[in-house]
Amino acid sequence: VTNTFQLMGKFLMLKGPDDEDEKVGTREHMEKFWYWLQEKGISSHRSGIVRCIAEKMNAMMPGIYDASEYADDDDDSDDE
């Protein structure tokens, strides 16, 4: 991956494969991308990268990312 377009493409590749019985949900998709970044040697800001790409792709393709699944996570960080 050498540019942002390829990074977005990798994000989309990790969305599947879906089958009749199981769909890749938001959390599983984000975790797959996070671990892929880790495999590639990204050692800092992985969570921020995942969130930024997810939000940008959701603006382009509504429904690919559900931020409400992380509402509890945001609340926890505000209390600290």
Summary of the structure (lengths in Angstrom):
residues: 80
radius of gyration: 13.2
end to end distance: 35.9
largest distance: 41.5
contacts: 172
relative contact order: 0.13
helix: 65%
strand: 0%
